Amino acid sequence: METYKILDGKKISDEIKKEIALEVEKIVSNGGKRPHLAAILVGHDGGSETYVASKVKSCEEVGFASSLIRFESDVTEEQLLATIDQLNNDPEVDGFIVQLPLPKHIDEQRVIERVDYRKDVDGFHPINVGRMSIGLPCFVSATPQGIVELLRRYEIPTSGKHCVVLGRSNIVGKPIAQLLAQKGYPGDCTVTVCHSRTQGLKEMCQSADIIIAALGSPEFVTKDMIKPGAVVVDVGTTRVPDSTRKSGFRLTGDVKFDEVAPLCSYITPVPGGVGPMTIVSLMMNTLKAGQKILFN
């Protein structure tokens, strides 16, 4: 008998969108400015196109203004930085993102650091990352924030739990580890960060009450790595060729869902788990950017 419950990111993100839309109505009816999110998209990467399209659609759903600035992949770093400067100085734009990855000839870190941290709704700027690490108000990177919000809304106990994070990326692994180790709820976890050089990885996972899989390695987590009753959050989304699909591929997570799920208390599906929460977190950050409440 399957006893696990699904952490339904689609359902929760729809609830949050309704909450944001109500808030936007209030702001506008009180004579305030409608929050405005801008996005810069370079080139025609399939994944990036999909993400940006869903971000623009989400802006419409919650009542934000949005604008999309497109460049071909041969754009120079100077042109890109000049556009970032314009957005930094545009009072109409409350927050903006530069969709990653960027072409190889552009220094991503330089681009991230050029964004005004007060408009950095992706939460990638070193000032936001630093503030997050010591528990100050900031824009938290969208995927980790989405995971934390999902745990909160499902009232998953975290205090004193052992959380294993698979992956140490700046965008997911490191920030989620820090958030779950911080005082408060969701937090107060004992966190172990594992990566490609970790020894005894399977045993580490077997002792975990919560596993956050963010490796980008399809179906890496198997049933022999899971403690019965664990909570499993699958951040991975890799396009795996699938000739039975019209698109020619299917999205596959880092967790072998069919064999792992029966052992879990809660698990996220792919798609429909962390993905929608990431996009709605960007909306939450944009609302905060519009309200100018984080950095006074």
Phi and psi restraints in degrees (value plus and minus 20) as a CYANA .aco file:
   2 GLU   PHI    -104.7   -64.7
   2 GLU   PSI      98.8   138.8
   3 THR   PHI    -127.6   -87.6
   3 THR   PSI     -25.8    14.2
   4 TYR   PHI     -91.8   -51.8
   4 TYR   PSI     135.6   175.6
   5 LYS   PHI    -133.0   -93.0
   5 LYS   PSI     128.1   168.1
   6 ILE   PHI    -108.0   -68.0
   6 ILE   PSI     110.6   150.6
   7 LEU   PHI    -102.9   -62.9
   7 LEU   PSI      78.2   118.2
   8 ASP   PHI    -108.2   -68.2
   8 ASP   PSI      72.1   112.1
   9 GLY   PHI     -84.7   -44.7
   9 GLY   PSI     -51.6   -11.6
  10 LYS   PHI     -84.3   -44.3
  10 LYS   PSI     -67.0   -27.0
  11 LYS   PHI     -83.9   -43.9
  11 LYS   PSI     -67.6   -27.6
  12 ILE   PHI     -85.9   -45.9
  12 ILE   PSI     -59.7   -19.7
  13 SER   PHI     -85.6   -45.6
  13 SER   PSI     -55.4   -15.4
  14 ASP   PHI     -84.4   -44.4
  14 ASP   PSI     -59.1   -19.1
  15 GLU   PHI     -82.9   -42.9
  15 GLU   PSI     -65.4   -25.4
  16 ILE   PHI     -85.6   -45.6
  16 ILE   PSI     -58.4   -18.4
  17 LYS   PHI     -79.6   -39.6
  17 LYS   PSI     -61.2   -21.2
  18 LYS   PHI     -82.5   -42.5
  18 LYS   PSI     -61.5   -21.5
  19 GLU   PHI     -82.6   -42.6
  19 GLU   PSI     -63.2   -23.2
  20 ILE   PHI     -85.3   -45.3
  20 ILE   PSI     -63.1   -23.1
  21 ALA   PHI     -79.1   -39.1
  21 ALA   PSI     -60.7   -20.7
  22 LEU   PHI     -82.8   -42.8
  22 LEU   PSI     -62.6   -22.6
  23 GLU   PHI     -82.7   -42.7
  23 GLU   PSI     -62.7   -22.7
  24 VAL   PHI     -83.4   -43.4
  24 VAL   PSI     -62.9   -22.9
  25 GLU   PHI     -77.0   -37.0
  25 GLU   PSI     -63.3   -23.3
  26 LYS   PHI     -81.5   -41.5
  26 LYS   PSI     -68.1   -28.1
  27 ILE   PHI     -77.3   -37.3
  27 ILE   PSI     -69.2   -29.2
  28 VAL   PHI     -88.5   -48.5
  28 VAL   PSI     -59.9   -19.9
  29 SER   PHI     -89.4   -49.4
  29 SER   PSI     -41.8    -1.8
  30 ASN   PHI    -109.9   -69.9
  30 ASN   PSI      -8.6    31.4
  31 GLY   PHI      65.2   105.2
  31 GLY   PSI      -9.7    30.3
  32 GLY   PHI    -102.8   -62.8
  32 GLY   PSI     155.0   195.0
  33 LYS   PHI    -109.2   -69.2
  33 LYS   PSI     116.2   156.2
  34 ARG   PHI     -87.1   -47.1
  34 ARG   PSI     107.0   147.0
  35 PRO   PHI     -77.7   -37.7
  35 PRO   PSI     120.9   160.9
  36 HIS   PHI    -146.5  -106.5
  36 HIS   PSI     100.1   140.1
  37 LEU   PHI    -128.8   -88.8
  37 LEU   PSI     108.8   148.8
  38 ALA   PHI    -132.5   -92.5
  38 ALA   PSI     132.3   172.3
  39 ALA   PHI    -155.1  -115.1
  39 ALA   PSI     119.0   159.0
  40 ILE   PHI    -127.2   -87.2
  40 ILE   PSI     106.0   146.0
  41 LEU   PHI    -141.4  -101.4
  41 LEU   PSI     103.2   143.2
  42 VAL   PHI    -129.0   -89.0
  42 VAL   PSI     105.6   145.6
  43 GLY   PHI      59.1    99.1
  43 GLY   PSI    -182.9  -142.9
  44 HIS   PHI    -153.3  -113.3
  44 HIS   PSI      21.6    61.6
  45 ASP   PHI     -83.0   -43.0
  45 ASP   PSI     108.9   148.9
  46 GLY   PHI     -76.9   -36.9
  46 GLY   PSI     -67.4   -27.4
  47 GLY   PHI     -82.1   -42.1
  47 GLY   PSI     -63.8   -23.8
  48 SER   PHI     -84.0   -44.0
  48 SER   PSI     -61.9   -21.9
  49 GLU   PHI     -77.2   -37.2
  49 GLU   PSI     -65.4   -25.4
  50 THR   PHI     -83.2   -43.2
  50 THR   PSI     -67.3   -27.3
  51 TYR   PHI     -79.8   -39.8
  51 TYR   PSI     -67.9   -27.9
  52 VAL   PHI     -85.7   -45.7
  52 VAL   PSI     -59.3   -19.3
  53 ALA   PHI     -80.1   -40.1
  53 ALA   PSI     -61.8   -21.8
  54 SER   PHI     -92.3   -52.3
  54 SER   PSI     -48.7    -8.7
  55 LYS   PHI     -87.6   -47.6
  55 LYS   PSI     -63.5   -23.5
  56 VAL   PHI     -83.2   -43.2
  56 VAL   PSI     -62.8   -22.8
  57 LYS   PHI     -82.4   -42.4
  57 LYS   PSI     -62.5   -22.5
  58 SER   PHI     -83.6   -43.6
  58 SER   PSI     -56.8   -16.8
  59 CYS   PHI     -78.4   -38.4
  59 CYS   PSI     -64.1   -24.1
  60 GLU   PHI     -81.0   -41.0
  60 GLU   PSI     -63.9   -23.9
  61 GLU   PHI     -83.3   -43.3
  61 GLU   PSI     -54.7   -14.7
  62 VAL   PHI    -115.8   -75.8
  62 VAL   PSI     -23.1    16.9
  63 GLY   PHI      69.0   109.0
  63 GLY   PSI      -1.4    38.6
  64 PHE   PHI    -101.1   -61.1
  64 PHE   PSI     134.6   174.6
  65 ALA   PHI    -101.4   -61.4
  65 ALA   PSI     126.3   166.3
  66 SER   PHI    -164.6  -124.6
  66 SER   PSI     131.3   171.3
  67 SER   PHI    -159.8  -119.8
  67 SER   PSI     126.4   166.4
  68 LEU   PHI    -141.4  -101.4
  68 LEU   PSI     105.5   145.5
  69 ILE   PHI    -130.7   -90.7
  69 ILE   PSI     100.6   140.6
  70 ARG   PHI    -128.6   -88.6
  70 ARG   PSI     121.2   161.2
  71 PHE   PHI    -150.6  -110.6
  71 PHE   PSI     130.0   170.0
  72 GLU   PHI     -93.1   -53.1
  72 GLU   PSI     143.3   183.3
  73 SER   PHI     -90.8   -50.8
  73 SER   PSI     -28.3    11.7
  74 ASP   PHI    -112.6   -72.6
  74 ASP   PSI      -8.9    31.1
  75 VAL   PHI     -79.0   -39.0
  75 VAL   PSI     123.0   163.0
  76 THR   PHI    -102.3   -62.3
  76 THR   PSI     137.7   177.7
  77 GLU   PHI     -80.2   -40.2
  77 GLU   PSI     -58.7   -18.7
  78 GLU   PHI     -81.1   -41.1
  78 GLU   PSI     -63.8   -23.8
  79 GLN   PHI     -81.7   -41.7
  79 GLN   PSI     -62.3   -22.3
  80 LEU   PHI     -84.8   -44.8
  80 LEU   PSI     -64.5   -24.5
  81 LEU   PHI     -84.7   -44.7
  81 LEU   PSI     -56.6   -16.6
  82 ALA   PHI     -83.8   -43.8
  82 ALA   PSI     -58.5   -18.5
  83 THR   PHI     -87.3   -47.3
  83 THR   PSI     -59.1   -19.1
  84 ILE   PHI     -81.8   -41.8
  84 ILE   PSI     -62.2   -22.2
  85 ASP   PHI     -78.8   -38.8
  85 ASP   PSI     -62.1   -22.1
  86 GLN   PHI     -81.3   -41.3
  86 GLN   PSI     -64.5   -24.5
  87 LEU   PHI     -87.6   -47.6
  87 LEU   PSI     -58.1   -18.1
  88 ASN   PHI     -76.0   -36.0
  88 ASN   PSI     -58.1   -18.1
  89 ASN   PHI    -115.3   -75.3
  89 ASN   PSI     -19.9    20.1
  90 ASP   PHI    -109.2   -69.2
  90 ASP   PSI      90.8   130.8
  91 PRO   PHI     -85.5   -45.5
  91 PRO   PSI     -38.7     1.3
  92 GLU   PHI     -91.3   -51.3
  92 GLU   PSI     -51.1   -11.1
  93 VAL   PHI    -111.6   -71.6
  93 VAL   PSI      99.2   139.2
  94 ASP   PHI    -104.8   -64.8
  94 ASP   PSI     -58.4   -18.4
  95 GLY   PHI    -169.9  -129.9
  95 GLY   PSI     133.5   173.5
  96 PHE   PHI    -170.7  -130.7
  96 PHE   PSI     140.7   180.7
  97 ILE   PHI    -149.0  -109.0
  97 ILE   PSI     130.8   170.8
  98 VAL   PHI    -130.4   -90.4
  98 VAL   PSI      93.5   133.5
  99 GLN   PHI     -86.8   -46.8
  99 GLN   PSI     105.5   145.5
 100 LEU   PHI    -119.8   -79.8
 100 LEU   PSI     136.6   176.6
 101 PRO   PHI     -97.6   -57.6
 101 PRO   PSI     138.2   178.2
 102 LEU   PHI    -123.4   -83.4
 102 LEU   PSI     140.1   180.1
 103 PRO   PHI     -77.5   -37.5
 103 PRO   PSI     134.2   174.2
 104 LYS   PHI     -77.0   -37.0
 104 LYS   PSI     -49.7    -9.7
 105 HIS   PHI     -99.6   -59.6
 105 HIS   PSI     -20.9    19.1
 106 ILE   PHI    -129.4   -89.4
 106 ILE   PSI     113.3   153.3
 107 ASP   PHI    -100.6   -60.6
 107 ASP   PSI      84.5   124.5
 108 GLU   PHI     -79.9   -39.9
 108 GLU   PSI     -61.0   -21.0
 109 GLN   PHI     -84.5   -44.5
 109 GLN   PSI     -58.1   -18.1
 110 ARG   PHI     -83.6   -43.6
 110 ARG   PSI     -59.8   -19.8
 111 VAL   PHI     -84.2   -44.2
 111 VAL   PSI     -67.4   -27.4
 112 ILE   PHI     -78.6   -38.6
 112 ILE   PSI     -62.5   -22.5
 113 GLU   PHI     -94.5   -54.5
 113 GLU   PSI     -36.8     3.2
 114 ARG   PHI     -98.5   -58.5
 114 ARG   PSI     -43.5    -3.5
 115 VAL   PHI     -88.5   -48.5
 115 VAL   PSI     113.0   153.0
 116 ASP   PHI     -81.1   -41.1
 116 ASP   PSI     102.8   142.8
 117 TYR   PHI     -79.8   -39.8
 117 TYR   PSI     -42.4    -2.4
 118 ARG   PHI     -97.1   -57.1
 118 ARG   PSI     -30.8     9.2
 119 LYS   PHI    -136.1   -96.1
 119 LYS   PSI     -14.6    25.4
 120 ASP   PHI    -102.3   -62.3
 120 ASP   PSI      52.7    92.7
 121 VAL   PHI     -91.1   -51.1
 121 VAL   PSI     -29.4    10.6
 122 ASP   PHI     -99.4   -59.4
 122 ASP   PSI     -37.8     2.2
 123 GLY   PHI      50.0    90.0
 123 GLY   PSI       9.4    49.4
 124 PHE   PHI    -117.0   -77.0
 124 PHE   PSI     -38.2     1.8
 125 HIS   PHI     -84.2   -44.2
 125 HIS   PSI     120.4   160.4
 126 PRO   PHI     -73.2   -33.2
 126 PRO   PSI     -50.7   -10.7
 127 ILE   PHI     -87.2   -47.2
 127 ILE   PSI     -63.0   -23.0
 128 ASN   PHI     -87.0   -47.0
 128 ASN   PSI     -60.3   -20.3
 129 VAL   PHI     -83.4   -43.4
 129 VAL   PSI     -62.7   -22.7
 130 GLY   PHI     -85.0   -45.0
 130 GLY   PSI     -64.7   -24.7
 131 ARG   PHI     -82.8   -42.8
 131 ARG   PSI     -60.6   -20.6
 132 MET   PHI     -80.9   -40.9
 132 MET   PSI     -61.0   -21.0
 133 SER   PHI     -87.0   -47.0
 133 SER   PSI     -43.7    -3.7
 134 ILE   PHI    -129.4   -89.4
 134 ILE   PSI      -7.7    32.3
 135 GLY   PHI      60.0   100.0
 135 GLY   PSI       3.2    43.2
 136 LEU   PHI    -111.1   -71.1
 136 LEU   PSI     137.2   177.2
 137 PRO   PHI     -78.0   -38.0
 137 PRO   PSI     116.7   156.7
 138 CYS   PHI    -188.6  -148.6
 138 CYS   PSI     154.4   194.4
 139 PHE   PHI    -104.6   -64.6
 139 PHE   PSI      99.7   139.7
 140 VAL   PHI    -111.7   -71.7
 140 VAL   PSI     116.3   156.3
 141 SER   PHI     -66.4   -26.4
 141 SER   PSI     117.4   157.4
 142 ALA   PHI     -82.1   -42.1
 142 ALA   PSI     -61.9   -21.9
 143 THR   PHI     -87.6   -47.6
 143 THR   PSI     -70.4   -30.4
 144 PRO   PHI     -78.4   -38.4
 144 PRO   PSI     -61.2   -21.2
 145 GLN   PHI     -83.0   -43.0
 145 GLN   PSI     -58.8   -18.8
 146 GLY   PHI     -83.3   -43.3
 146 GLY   PSI     -59.9   -19.9
 147 ILE   PHI     -84.4   -44.4
 147 ILE   PSI     -66.6   -26.6
 148 VAL   PHI     -80.8   -40.8
 148 VAL   PSI     -62.4   -22.4
 149 GLU   PHI     -85.1   -45.1
 149 GLU   PSI     -58.5   -18.5
 150 LEU   PHI     -83.5   -43.5
 150 LEU   PSI     -64.7   -24.7
 151 LEU   PHI     -82.1   -42.1
 151 LEU   PSI     -59.9   -19.9
 152 ARG   PHI     -84.6   -44.6
 152 ARG   PSI     -67.3   -27.3
 153 ARG   PHI     -88.5   -48.5
 153 ARG   PSI     -47.7    -7.7
 154 TYR   PHI    -113.1   -73.1
 154 TYR   PSI     -15.8    24.2
 155 GLU   PHI      32.8    72.8
 155 GLU   PSI      24.6    64.6
 156 ILE   PHI     -94.3   -54.3
 156 ILE   PSI     104.4   144.4
 157 PRO   PHI     -85.4   -45.4
 157 PRO   PSI     111.9   151.9
 158 THR   PHI    -141.5  -101.5
 158 THR   PSI     -43.5    -3.5
 159 SER   PHI     -82.4   -42.4
 159 SER   PSI     104.2   144.2
 160 GLY   PHI      56.6    96.6
 160 GLY   PSI     -20.1    19.9
 161 LYS   PHI    -100.4   -60.4
 161 LYS   PSI     132.0   172.0
 162 HIS   PHI    -111.0   -71.0
 162 HIS   PSI      98.1   138.1
 163 CYS   PHI    -130.8   -90.8
 163 CYS   PSI     105.1   145.1
 164 VAL   PHI    -125.0   -85.0
 164 VAL   PSI     102.8   142.8
 165 VAL   PHI    -123.0   -83.0
 165 VAL   PSI     101.1   141.1
 166 LEU   PHI    -117.3   -77.3
 166 LEU   PSI      88.6   128.6
 167 GLY   PHI      97.6   137.6
 167 GLY   PSI     123.5   163.5
 168 ARG   PHI    -149.8  -109.8
 168 ARG   PSI      12.2    52.2
 169 SER   PHI     -87.2   -47.2
 169 SER   PSI     136.3   176.3
 170 ASN   PHI     -89.3   -49.3
 170 ASN   PSI     -41.6    -1.6
 171 ILE   PHI    -108.8   -68.8
 171 ILE   PSI     -53.5   -13.5
 172 VAL   PHI    -146.3  -106.3
 172 VAL   PSI     -81.2   -41.2
 173 GLY   PHI     -76.3   -36.3
 173 GLY   PSI     -75.9   -35.9
 174 LYS   PHI     -83.5   -43.5
 174 LYS   PSI     -70.3   -30.3
 175 PRO   PHI     -84.5   -44.5
 175 PRO   PSI     -58.8   -18.8
 176 ILE   PHI     -87.1   -47.1
 176 ILE   PSI     -54.6   -14.6
 177 ALA   PHI     -81.6   -41.6
 177 ALA   PSI     -63.3   -23.3
 178 GLN   PHI     -88.1   -48.1
 178 GLN   PSI     -61.6   -21.6
 179 LEU   PHI     -83.1   -43.1
 179 LEU   PSI     -61.4   -21.4
 180 LEU   PHI     -97.5   -57.5
 180 LEU   PSI     -36.2     3.8
 181 ALA   PHI    -107.4   -67.4
 181 ALA   PSI     -35.1     4.9
 182 GLN   PHI     -92.6   -52.6
 182 GLN   PSI     138.4   178.4
 183 LYS   PHI     -85.7   -45.7
 183 LYS   PSI     123.4   163.4
 184 GLY   PHI      90.4   130.4
 184 GLY   PSI    -190.8  -150.8
 185 TYR   PHI    -144.5  -104.5
 185 TYR   PSI     118.5   158.5
 186 PRO   PHI     -91.6   -51.6
 186 PRO   PSI     108.8   148.8
 187 GLY   PHI     153.1   193.1
 187 GLY   PSI    -174.2  -134.2
 188 ASP   PHI      37.9    77.9
 188 ASP   PSI       5.0    45.0
 189 CYS   PHI    -104.4   -64.4
 189 CYS   PSI     137.7   177.7
 190 THR   PHI    -114.4   -74.4
 190 THR   PSI      96.7   136.7
 191 VAL   PHI    -129.9   -89.9
 191 VAL   PSI     112.2   152.2
 192 THR   PHI    -135.2   -95.2
 192 THR   PSI     105.6   145.6
 193 VAL   PHI    -120.2   -80.2
 193 VAL   PSI     100.9   140.9
 194 CYS   PHI    -131.8   -91.8
 194 CYS   PSI     134.7   174.7
 195 HIS   PHI    -175.1  -135.1
 195 HIS   PSI    -189.2  -149.2
 196 SER   PHI     -82.7   -42.7
 196 SER   PSI     -40.4    -0.4
 197 ARG   PHI    -119.0   -79.0
 197 ARG   PSI     -19.3    20.7
 198 THR   PHI     -88.6   -48.6
 198 THR   PSI     114.3   154.3
 199 GLN   PHI    -118.3   -78.3
 199 GLN   PSI     126.3   166.3
 200 GLY   PHI      48.5    88.5
 200 GLY   PSI      15.2    55.2
 201 LEU   PHI     -81.0   -41.0
 201 LEU   PSI     -64.4   -24.4
 202 LYS   PHI     -81.4   -41.4
 202 LYS   PSI     -65.5   -25.5
 203 GLU   PHI     -83.4   -43.4
 203 GLU   PSI     -57.2   -17.2
 204 MET   PHI     -80.9   -40.9
 204 MET   PSI     -65.9   -25.9
 205 CYS   PHI     -86.0   -46.0
 205 CYS   PSI     -56.2   -16.2
 206 GLN   PHI     -84.5   -44.5
 206 GLN   PSI     -40.4    -0.4
 207 SER   PHI    -115.6   -75.6
 207 SER   PSI     -16.9    23.1
 208 ALA   PHI    -107.1   -67.1
 208 ALA   PSI     114.1   154.1
 209 ASP   PHI    -101.0   -61.0
 209 ASP   PSI     -51.0   -11.0
 210 ILE   PHI    -153.0  -113.0
 210 ILE   PSI     110.2   150.2
 211 ILE   PHI    -137.9   -97.9
 211 ILE   PSI     106.8   146.8
 212 ILE   PHI    -129.5   -89.5
 212 ILE   PSI      89.5   129.5
 213 ALA   PHI    -117.7   -77.7
 213 ALA   PSI      89.6   129.6
 214 ALA   PHI    -156.6  -116.6
 214 ALA   PSI      37.2    77.2
 215 LEU   PHI    -121.7   -81.7
 215 LEU   PSI     -47.5    -7.5
 216 GLY   PHI      52.4    92.4
 216 GLY   PSI      11.9    51.9
 217 SER   PHI    -143.7  -103.7
 217 SER   PSI      84.2   124.2
 218 PRO   PHI     -75.1   -35.1
 218 PRO   PSI     110.1   150.1
 219 GLU   PHI      35.1    75.1
 219 GLU   PSI      14.9    54.9
 220 PHE   PHI     -88.3   -48.3
 220 PHE   PSI     -59.2   -19.2
 221 VAL   PHI    -107.1   -67.1
 221 VAL   PSI      99.2   139.2
 222 THR   PHI    -136.0   -96.0
 222 THR   PSI     151.3   191.3
 223 LYS   PHI     -82.6   -42.6
 223 LYS   PSI     -46.8    -6.8
 224 ASP   PHI     -95.0   -55.0
 224 ASP   PSI     -20.1    19.9
 225 MET   PHI    -123.8   -83.8
 225 MET   PSI     -20.5    19.5
 226 ILE   PHI    -128.5   -88.5
 226 ILE   PSI     112.1   152.1
 227 LYS   PHI    -101.0   -61.0
 227 LYS   PSI     111.7   151.7
 228 PRO   PHI     -73.7   -33.7
 228 PRO   PSI     112.9   152.9
 229 GLY   PHI      70.0   110.0
 229 GLY   PSI     -18.2    21.8
 230 ALA   PHI     -88.3   -48.3
 230 ALA   PSI     137.5   177.5
 231 VAL   PHI    -120.4   -80.4
 231 VAL   PSI     106.6   146.6
 232 VAL   PHI    -140.6  -100.6
 232 VAL   PSI     102.8   142.8
 233 VAL   PHI    -132.8   -92.8
 233 VAL   PSI      97.6   137.6
 234 ASP   PHI    -123.6   -83.6
 234 ASP   PSI      89.6   129.6
 235 VAL   PHI    -111.8   -71.8
 235 VAL   PSI     -37.3     2.7
 236 GLY   PHI     -85.9   -45.9
 236 GLY   PSI     119.0   159.0
 237 THR   PHI    -162.3  -122.3
 237 THR   PSI      79.7   119.7
 238 THR   PHI    -135.2   -95.2
 238 THR   PSI     115.8   155.8
 239 ARG   PHI     -99.9   -59.9
 239 ARG   PSI      95.7   135.7
 240 VAL   PHI    -129.1   -89.1
 240 VAL   PSI     109.5   149.5
 241 PRO   PHI     -75.7   -35.7
 241 PRO   PSI     115.1   155.1
 242 ASP   PHI    -168.3  -128.3
 242 ASP   PSI      86.2   126.2
 243 SER   PHI     -90.8   -50.8
 243 SER   PSI     -34.7     5.3
 244 THR   PHI    -100.6   -60.6
 244 THR   PSI     -32.1     7.9
 245 ARG   PHI    -114.7   -74.7
 245 ARG   PSI     126.8   166.8
 246 LYS   PHI     -80.3   -40.3
 246 LYS   PSI     -58.4   -18.4
 247 SER   PHI     -91.6   -51.6
 247 SER   PSI     -39.2     0.8
 248 GLY   PHI      67.3   107.3
 248 GLY   PSI     -20.5    19.5
 249 PHE   PHI    -168.8  -128.8
 249 PHE   PSI     144.8   184.8
 250 ARG   PHI    -149.4  -109.4
 250 ARG   PSI     132.9   172.9
 251 LEU   PHI    -103.6   -63.6
 251 LEU   PSI     107.3   147.3
 252 THR   PHI    -143.6  -103.6
 252 THR   PSI     117.3   157.3
 253 GLY   PHI    -106.3   -66.3
 253 GLY   PSI    -196.5  -156.5
 254 ASP   PHI    -102.2   -62.2
 254 ASP   PSI     -27.6    12.4
 255 VAL   PHI    -133.3   -93.3
 255 VAL   PSI     116.0   156.0
 256 LYS   PHI     -97.0   -57.0
 256 LYS   PSI      65.5   105.5
 257 PHE   PHI     -73.6   -33.6
 257 PHE   PSI     -71.0   -31.0
 258 ASP   PHI     -79.6   -39.6
 258 ASP   PSI     -54.7   -14.7
 259 GLU   PHI    -112.1   -72.1
 259 GLU   PSI     -44.5    -4.5
 260 VAL   PHI    -104.3   -64.3
 260 VAL   PSI     -60.0   -20.0
 261 ALA   PHI     -72.2   -32.2
 261 ALA   PSI     -65.8   -25.8
 262 PRO   PHI     -79.2   -39.2
 262 PRO   PSI     -40.5    -0.5
 263 LEU   PHI    -106.8   -66.8
 263 LEU   PSI     -34.7     5.3
 264 CYS   PHI    -108.6   -68.6
 264 CYS   PSI     139.9   179.9
 265 SER   PHI    -106.7   -66.7
 265 SER   PSI     -62.1   -22.1
 266 TYR   PHI    -158.5  -118.5
 266 TYR   PSI     127.4   167.4
 267 ILE   PHI    -171.6  -131.6
 267 ILE   PSI     126.4   166.4
 268 THR   PHI    -110.6   -70.6
 268 THR   PSI     121.6   161.6
 269 PRO   PHI    -103.9   -63.9
 269 PRO   PSI     142.6   182.6
 270 VAL   PHI    -150.9  -110.9
 270 VAL   PSI     100.7   140.7
 271 PRO   PHI     -98.0   -58.0
 271 PRO   PSI     158.0   198.0
 272 GLY   PHI      79.2   119.2
 272 GLY   PSI     -13.6    26.4
 273 GLY   PHI    -128.6   -88.6
 273 GLY   PSI    -113.4   -73.4
 274 VAL   PHI     -93.1   -53.1
 274 VAL   PSI     -52.8   -12.8
 275 GLY   PHI     -71.9   -31.9
 275 GLY   PSI     -77.2   -37.2
 276 PRO   PHI     -81.1   -41.1
 276 PRO   PSI     -51.7   -11.7
 277 MET   PHI     -88.9   -48.9
 277 MET   PSI     -53.7   -13.7
 278 THR   PHI     -82.9   -42.9
 278 THR   PSI     -65.8   -25.8
 279 ILE   PHI     -88.7   -48.7
 279 ILE   PSI     -59.5   -19.5
 280 VAL   PHI     -90.9   -50.9
 280 VAL   PSI     -47.4    -7.4
 281 SER   PHI     -85.3   -45.3
 281 SER   PSI     -56.8   -16.8
 282 LEU   PHI     -82.2   -42.2
 282 LEU   PSI     -57.6   -17.6
 283 MET   PHI     -86.8   -46.8
 283 MET   PSI     -60.7   -20.7
 284 MET   PHI     -81.6   -41.6
 284 MET   PSI     -62.8   -22.8
 285 ASN   PHI     -85.0   -45.0
 285 ASN   PSI     -59.3   -19.3
 286 THR   PHI     -86.0   -46.0
 286 THR   PSI     -58.2   -18.2
 287 LEU   PHI     -80.4   -40.4
 287 LEU   PSI     -65.0   -25.0
 288 LYS   PHI     -83.4   -43.4
 288 LYS   PSI     -59.0   -19.0
 289 ALA   PHI     -81.8   -41.8
 289 ALA   PSI     -61.5   -21.5
 290 GLY   PHI     -85.9   -45.9
 290 GLY   PSI     -55.1   -15.1
 291 GLN   PHI    -100.7   -60.7
 291 GLN   PSI     -32.1     7.9
 292 LYS   PHI      33.5    73.5
 292 LYS   PSI      25.4    65.4
 293 ILE   PHI    -124.0   -84.0
 293 ILE   PSI     -31.3     8.7
 294 LEU   PHI    -104.9   -64.9
 294 LEU   PSI     -58.9   -18.9
 295 PHE   PHI    -140.2  -100.2
 295 PHE   PSI      72.1   112.1
